[in-house]
Amino acid sequence: MVLNTIEMGESGPRVVFCHGLFGQGKNWTGIGKALAEDYRVVLVDLPDHGHSPRSERFDFLDYADRVAELLSGDSGGADPVALVGHSMGGKVAMLLALRHPELVERLVVVDVAPVAYPHAAEFEAYIAAMQAIDLEGLEGRGDADAALQSAVPNPMVRGFLLQSLRREAGGWRWLLNLDVLGRDLDTITDWPEGELAADATYPGKVLWVGGANSPYVDDGYVAAMDRLFPFNRRVTIKGAGHWVHSEQPEVFLEVLRRFLESPAQSD
């Protein structure tokens, strides 16, 4: 499975970004462009999202291994990257670092923790609303926005979802494998603890970023994070919810730059 990517920048260390559920690599475009003068930026479409291939079932470890193949195939494993992941993509990034630490020089985990979350009902409503739109009869994106309004009252979230609605010569289509994502939501909100080695840890530096208004990162998750990622540093960004990098992009970028420019983890 060859994942779709967008690349920016011509020199410097590589920084690879993984998006969250219902997203695509281009969600990171603003941050990527800001870094591209000093870094080689790679924005990844994860499986079942964007222009990457579809799968028959959602599997976190398979997602992580597919990104690992991308990284090792591109560099032969000789050039470990700074890996950044948000939400679902943050779990993918954590699992990749745990399973393939030689590929990850440092890790940034954005507004998620290595735990199971009970948030499936909200996402079920989003998926049902997207699937209910008559794509053959759809005249414009505004009509799709109106159709989603009841299930997705937050205009920012609606706008985020509608980024994956694409108009092509044959009509409209979702750049999402909605059938698989809807069926496997319990897996997506879970954490595959039982599939990791009992002593699994990542030895590199980790920046753990949370939004002050988000429920996805709180003190109750510190023990799980510390056990798997002993060299993590937690930063909470004020005025941000779950979409930290979209809600406070300048602050997020400054925090990210400082981490990328900091020395590598000492032995």
MOPE-V475037 format. One record per residue. RES is the residue in one small letter. PHI is phi in degrees with one decimal (* if undefined). OMEGA is omega as a letter, one per 20 degrees, with the letter a starting at -180 (999 if undefined). NEAR is the number of other C-alpha atoms within 12 Angstrom. Layout:
BEGIN
RES;PHI;OMEGA;NEAR + RES;PHI;OMEGA;NEAR
END
This chain:
BEGIN
m;*;r;21 + v;-97.5;a;24 + l;-81.5;r;33 + n;-76.3;r;26 + t;-137.0;r;32 + i;-119.0;a;29 + e;-116.8;r;26 + m;-135.9;r;31 + g;84.7;a;22 + e;-117.9;a;17 + s;-150.9;r;15 + g;99.7;r;19 + p;-62.1;r;28 + r;-88.6;r;35 + v;-123.5;a;45 + v;-113.4;a;48 + f;-113.6;r;48 + c;-117.2;a;51 + h;-84.5;r;44 + g;-93.2;r;40 + l;-56.5;a;45 + f;72.7;a;43 + g;-101.5;r;42 + q;-160.6;a;39 + g;-53.6;a;40 + k;-67.2;r;32 + n;-58.6;a;38 + w;-95.6;a;40 + t;-57.2;a;27 + g;-60.4;r;23 + i;-65.5;a;34 + g;-61.2;r;34 + k;-62.3;a;24 + a;-66.9;a;23 + l;-92.2;a;34 + a;-66.2;r;27 + e;-71.9;a;17 + d;-116.4;a;20 + y;-137.6;r;26 + r;-92.2;a;27 + v;-101.4;r;36 + v;-125.7;r;40 + l;-103.5;a;42 + v;-102.5;r;47 + d;-86.8;r;41 + l;-70.8;r;51 + p;-53.6;r;45 + d;70.4;a;40 + h;-137.9;r;40 + g;56.5;a;37 + h;-102.3;r;29 + s;-83.4;a;27 + p;-62.0;r;22 + r;-91.4;r;26 + s;-118.4;a;25 + e;-88.9;r;16 + r;-156.5;r;23 + f;-83.4;a;32 + d;-145.5;a;31 + f;-57.7;a;38 + l;-65.5;r;32 + d;-66.6;r;26 + y;-57.0;a;39 + a;-62.4;a;36 + d;-68.8;r;30 + r;-65.8;r;33 + v;-68.5;r;45 + a;-60.5;r;39 + e;-61.5;r;21 + l;-60.2;a;29 + l;-68.5;a;38 + s;-72.4;r;22 + g;-67.9;a;19 + d;-77.7;a;21 + s;-122.0;a;18 + g;66.7;r;15 + g;79.5;a;19 + a;-86.1;a;16 + d;-129.3;r;22 + p;-61.7;a;30 + v;-113.4;r;41 + a;-86.1;a;42 + l;-111.1;a;50 + v;-120.8;r;50 + g;-138.8;r;50 + h;-109.4;r;44 + s;55.7;r;44 + m;-53.2;r;47 + g;-65.9;r;46 + g;-68.5;r;43 + k;-66.3;r;46 + v;-59.0;a;48 + a;-64.1;r;50 + m;-62.2;a;55 + l;-66.1;r;43 + l;-61.6;a;43 + a;-63.6;r;41 + l;-71.1;a;38 + r;-90.5;a;30 + h;-136.3;a;32 + p;-61.5;r;32 + e;-67.8;a;26 + l;-92.8;a;39 + v;-120.2;a;39 + e;-76.0;r;36 + r;-157.9;a;44 + l;-132.6;r;47 + v;-122.0;a;48 + v;-111.0;a;48 + v;-107.4;r;47 + d;52.6;r;41 + v;-161.1;r;46 + a;-135.5;r;45 + p;-80.7;a;41 + v;-141.6;r;32 + a;-85.5;a;24 + y;-118.3;r;26 + p;-94.9;a;18 + h;-111.8;a;18 + a;-63.8;a;22 + a;-59.7;r;16 + e;-61.9;a;20 + f;-69.7;r;28 + e;-58.4;r;27 + a;-64.8;r;22 + y;-61.7;a;33 + i;-64.7;r;32 + a;-59.9;r;22 + a;-67.4;r;27 + m;-66.3;a;37 + q;-68.7;a;24 + a;-77.3;a;19 + i;-69.9;r;27 + d;-79.4;a;20 + l;-67.1;r;23 + e;-68.2;a;15 + g;-96.8;a;14 + l;-71.7;a;21 + e;-94.0;a;16 + g;-163.5;a;20 + r;-64.5;r;27 + g;-62.5;r;15 + d;-66.3;r;18 + a;-66.1;r;35 + d;-60.7;r;29 + a;-64.7;a;23 + a;-67.3;a;25 + l;-87.3;a;31 + q;-59.4;a;24 + s;-65.9;a;17 + a;-79.3;a;26 + v;-129.3;a;27 + p;-68.6;a;18 + n;-75.6;a;16 + p;-63.6;r;16 + m;-66.4;r;19 + v;-67.6;r;27 + r;-59.8;r;29 + g;-61.0;r;24 + f;-63.4;r;26 + l;-63.0;a;36 + l;-71.5;r;38 + q;-63.2;a;26 + s;-96.0;r;32 + l;-100.2;a;35 + r;-120.7;r;22 + r;-99.8;r;20 + e;-126.3;a;12 + a;-57.6;a;7 + g;-86.3;a;9 + g;120.9;a;17 + w;-89.3;r;22 + r;-152.7;r;28 + w;-86.5;r;32 + l;-86.6;a;32 + l;-142.5;r;33 + n;-86.4;a;32 + l;-62.2;a;37 + d;-63.2;a;23 + v;-70.2;a;24 + l;-62.7;r;35 + g;-69.3;a;30 + r;-66.3;a;20 + d;-106.3;a;25 + l;-59.5;r;32 + d;-61.9;r;25 + t;-71.5;a;26 + i;-65.8;a;36 + t;-86.0;a;36 + d;-88.4;r;27 + w;-136.3;a;29 + p;-78.2;a;26 + e;-55.9;a;23 + g;-68.2;a;12 + e;-96.9;r;17 + l;-100.8;r;21 + a;-63.2;a;14 + a;-59.1;a;11 + d;-104.4;a;15 + a;-62.6;r;25 + t;-147.7;r;28 + y;-108.4;a;33 + p;-84.9;a;30 + g;-89.4;r;33 + k;-75.2;a;35 + v;-132.4;r;40 + l;-102.5;a;40 + w;-109.9;a;45 + v;-106.3;r;43 + g;-130.0;r;41 + g;-88.0;a;34 + a;-60.4;a;24 + n;-100.1;a;20 + s;-104.6;r;24 + p;-87.7;a;23 + y;-81.2;r;37 + v;-130.3;r;37 + d;-147.2;a;25 + d;-61.9;a;16 + g;-67.6;a;14 + y;-101.1;a;23 + v;-62.7;a;23 + a;-60.8;r;17 + a;-64.7;a;23 + m;-67.1;a;31 + d;-65.2;a;25 + r;-66.6;a;22 + l;-86.6;a;31 + f;-132.0;a;33 + p;-64.8;a;23 + f;-107.3;r;24 + n;-95.7;r;30 + r;-125.6;a;24 + r;-96.4;r;31 + v;-126.6;r;28 + t;-110.8;a;32 + i;-101.6;a;32 + k;-68.8;r;20 + g;73.4;a;21 + a;-129.5;r;28 + g;-103.5;a;28 + h;-69.0;a;31 + w;-90.2;a;36 + v;-56.3;a;39 + h;-70.5;r;39 + s;-91.9;a;28 + e;-82.5;r;24 + q;-134.5;a;26 + p;-62.6;a;27 + e;-67.6;r;20 + v;-67.3;r;24 + f;-60.2;a;34 + l;-62.5;r;27 + e;-64.6;r;19 + v;-62.7;a;28 + l;-64.6;a;36 + r;-59.1;a;25 + r;-60.9;a;16 + f;-69.3;a;31 + l;-64.6;a;31 + e;-87.2;a;19 + s;-74.0;a;17 + p;-60.3;r;13 + a;-66.2;r;20 + q;-59.1;r;21 + s;-77.7;r;10 + d;-69.2;999;8
END
